[in-house]
Amino acid sequence: MRAGCWQDKHPHYAKMGDGLKFIALPLLGLAALWTAPAIAQDSPDGWIVQISPYLWATGLDGDISPFRSGPTVSIERDFSEVMDSLNLGGFINFWARNGRFVLSGDMMFVDTTDSKAGTLPALPGLPAGLPVSGDVDTTQFMATVQGGYRFHDAPGLTVDGLAGLRFWHISNELTVRALGQSRRFKESFSWVDPVIGMRALARISERWSFQAQADVGGFGMGSDQTWSALATFNYIITDNGSVSFGYKIMDVDYDDDGHVFDARLQGPVIGVTWRF
């Protein structure tokens, strides 16, 4: 049963969810720009700061086991399917520089609800194979914080080396309905990955630039492995504002204590940046 069927049965929640989508997405902004205004110019004294809300039209592909005692489920969804189950989502990037020292941050929050009908594996108090229906509410939070050093600063190209941490928190709440009764199960799990990476920004013209950023981490300390890559074209509108569009991929392979989150998120990004 798709999310739309659940909304038909719960019109008050459906209305709220649709409202949140249309309110949230314009606020999320339009792509990951860590962007052009800071390129190839002598920095003034003090910090240069950029805030970039963005929209990431991501799909999801991978294997997930949200509950320690539950099965591992293969998931493959494109962006439209993710939108069908979306309650609320937000993406924002932060970047700052003082001389050759740089800071980079990125945050993702996604809340989805999926509805299913059929038979489920054995759960506490419920026999295997029992016809049931249920809703799974999933919240995913990710935050990456990195510091680094600008080791190449030329008129047409800047390159930063970065290192830091990526924090994940996954929360799942399953509501099962069978034989006229309802039971609720909730689990959450978190981990932290060390990450190292690079960020390069090249000027194409007076107003256009190209940016590429990538990192890799995990190393078995949190997840077995994680990596991400971003490429955007950026256009300066004013001295304090720019827009960007490009493509972003994030991959993570986490498997610990019965919880599995082995997934790849990827899709186009579009956003805006304010610089001050």
C-alpha positions in Angstrom: 0.0 0.0 0.0 1.5 3.3 -1.0 1.6 6.5 1.1 -1.3 7.9 -0.7 -3.6 5.1 0.6 -2.5 6.0 4.1 -3.4 9.6 3.5 -6.8 8.6 2.2 -7.5 7.0 5.6 -5.9 9.8 7.6 -7.0 13.0 5.7 -6.1 15.3 8.6 -2.5 14.1 8.5 -2.4 14.1 4.7 -3.4 17.7 4.7 -0.8 18.6 7.2 1.9 16.6 5.4 1.1 18.3 2.0 1.3 21.7 3.6 4.6 21.0 5.2 6.0 19.9 1.8 5.0 23.0 0.0 6.1 25.3 2.9 9.4 23.5 3.5 10.7 23.0 0.0 10.9 26.7 -1.0 12.6 27.4 2.3 15.1 24.6 1.8 16.2 26.6 -1.1 17.8 25.7 -4.3 21.3 23.9 -4.4 24.5 23.3 -2.6 26.6 26.4 -3.1 29.5 26.8 -1.0 30.0 29.2 -3.7 31.7 31.7 -6.0 31.8 35.0 -4.1 34.8 33.9 -2.1 37.0 32.9 -5.0 40.4 34.3 -5.9 40.1 37.5 -4.0 42.2 38.8 -1.1 40.3 38.2 2.1 39.4 41.1 4.3 40.3 40.8 7.9 38.1 38.5 9.9 35.7 35.8 8.8 33.8 35.4 5.5 30.6 33.4 6.2 28.2 31.7 3.7 24.8 30.1 4.5 23.3 27.9 1.8 19.8 26.4 2.1 19.3 23.9 -0.7 16.9 21.4 -2.2 18.4 17.9 -2.9 16.1 15.9 -5.2 17.5 12.6 -3.9 16.5 9.1 -4.6 17.4 6.2 -2.2 18.9 2.8 -3.0 20.2 0.2 -0.6 19.6 -2.3 2.2 18.1 -1.2 5.5 17.2 -3.0 8.7 15.5 -0.4 10.9 14.8 -2.8 13.8 17.4 -5.0 15.5 15.1 -8.1 15.4 13.7 -7.3 12.0 14.7 -8.4 8.5 17.0 -6.4 6.2 14.9 -4.9 3.4 16.2 -3.8 0.0 14.9 -0.3 -1.0 15.0 1.4 -4.4 13.1 4.7 -4.7 13.4 7.6 -7.1 12.7 11.2 -6.0 9.0 11.1 -6.8 8.5 8.1 -4.6 10.5 9.7 -1.8 8.2 12.8 -2.1 5.1 10.6 -1.8 6.1 9.6 1.7 7.8 12.9 2.8 6.4 14.7 5.8 9.2 17.2 6.2 12.7 17.7 4.9 15.5 20.3 5.2 19.1 20.7 3.9 21.5 23.5 4.7 25.2 24.1 4.2 27.6 26.4 6.1 31.0 27.6 5.0 33.4 30.1 6.6 37.0 31.3 6.0 39.5 33.4 7.8 42.7 33.8 5.8 43.7 30.3 4.9 41.7 28.6 7.7 38.3 27.2 6.6 35.2 25.6 8.2 32.6 23.5 6.4 29.3 22.2 7.7 26.3 20.4 6.1 23.0 19.2 7.7 20.2 17.0 6.5 16.8 16.2 8.1 14.2 14.0 6.5 11.0 12.7 8.0 9.0 10.1 6.0 6.0 7.8 6.6 5.4 4.6 4.7 2.3 2.4 4.9 2.1 -1.3 4.1 -0.4 -4.1 4.2 0.4 -7.8 4.1 2.1 -10.2 6.5 5.0 -9.4 8.8 7.7 -11.5 10.4 7.3 -12.5 14.1 7.3 -9.5 16.5 6.8 -9.6 20.2 3.2 -10.7 20.9 2.4 -11.4 17.2 2.8 -14.7 15.4 4.6 -14.9 12.0 2.4 -14.7 8.9 -0.4 -12.7 10.5 -2.2 -10.4 8.1 -1.5 -6.9 9.3 -1.2 -3.3 8.2 1.2 -0.8 9.5 2.9 2.6 9.2 6.6 3.1 9.5 7.7 6.7 10.4 11.4 7.2 9.8 13.5 10.2 10.8 17.0 10.6 9.3 19.4 13.3 10.6 22.9 13.8 9.3 25.4 16.5 10.2 29.0 16.9 8.9 31.4 19.4 10.4 34.9 19.8 9.0 37.8 22.2 9.5 40.7 22.7 7.1 43.4 24.7 5.4 43.5 26.5 2.1 46.8 25.2 0.6 46.3 26.6 -2.9 45.1 30.1 -3.4 45.6 31.4 -7.0 43.5 34.0 -9.0 41.6 31.3 -10.8 41.6 28.3 -8.4 41.4 27.6 -4.7 41.9 24.2 -3.1 41.1 23.4 0.6 42.0 20.3 2.5 39.4 19.2 5.1 39.0 16.8 8.0 36.2 16.3 10.5 33.2 14.2 11.7 29.9 13.0 10.2 27.1 12.2 12.7 24.1 10.1 11.8 20.9 9.5 13.8 18.2 7.1 12.4 14.9 6.8 14.3 12.1 4.4 13.3 8.6 4.0 14.7 6.4 1.1 13.6 2.7 1.0 14.3 1.2 -2.4 13.6 -2.6 -3.0 13.3 -4.0 -6.6 13.5 -7.2 -8.2 14.8 -8.6 -4.9 15.8 -5.6 -4.0 17.9 -2.6 -1.7 17.5 0.9 -2.1 18.8 3.8 0.3 18.5 7.6 -0.4 18.3 10.3 2.3 18.3 14.0 2.0 17.9 16.8 4.5 17.1 20.5 4.2 16.5 23.4 6.6 15.9 27.0 6.6 14.9 29.9 9.0 14.2 32.3 8.7 11.2 35.6 10.5 10.8 35.9 12.0 7.3 38.7 13.6 5.3 38.2 15.5 2.0 39.0 18.3 -0.4 37.1 21.2 -1.9 38.1 23.0 -5.1 36.6 26.2 -6.6 37.5 27.4 -10.1 36.5 30.6 -11.8 35.0 30.3 -15.3 34.2 33.9 -15.9 33.4 37.1 -13.9 30.1 35.6 -12.6 30.4 31.9 -13.2 32.4 29.3 -11.2 32.6 25.6 -10.8 33.0 23.8 -7.5 33.8 20.2 -6.6 33.9 18.7 -3.1 34.4 15.1 -2.0 35.2 13.2 1.2 35.7 9.7 2.4 35.5 8.2 5.9 34.2 5.7 8.3 37.2 3.4 8.3 35.3 0.9 10.5 35.1 3.4 13.4 31.4 4.1 12.9 30.3 2.8 9.6 32.4 0.4 7.5 32.7 3.2 4.9 31.2 6.4 3.9 31.8 8.9 1.0 30.2 11.8 -0.6 30.8 13.9 -3.7 29.3 17.2 -4.9 29.7 19.2 -8.2 28.0 22.5 -8.8 28.0 25.4 -11.3 27.6 28.7 -9.4 26.3 32.1 -10.6 26.9 35.4 -8.7 23.8 37.6 -8.6 25.0 40.2 -6.2 28.0 40.8 -4.0 26.2 38.9 -1.2 24.2 36.4 -3.1 24.5 33.6 -5.7 22.7 30.5 -7.0 24.0 27.1 -7.8 22.9 23.8 -9.5 24.6 20.5 -9.7 24.6 16.9 -8.5 25.3 15.3 -5.1 26.0 11.7 -4.0 26.3 10.3 -0.5 27.0 6.7 0.3 27.2 5.0 3.7 27.6 1.3 4.7 26.7 0.9 8.4 26.0 -2.5 10.0 26.2 -2.9 13.8 24.3 -4.8 16.5 21.5 -5.8 14.1 21.0 -2.4 12.6 21.8 -1.9 8.9 21.9 1.3 6.9 23.7 0.5 3.7 22.4 3.1 1.3 23.2 5.6 -1.4 21.4 8.9 -1.8 21.9 10.8 -5.0 20.3 13.4 -7.2 20.4 16.9 -8.5 20.8 19.9 -6.1 19.7 23.5 -6.5 20.1 26.3 -3.9 20.9 29.8 -2.9 23.8 31.3 -0.9 24.0 34.4 1.3 27.5 35.7 2.0 28.4 38.1 4.8 
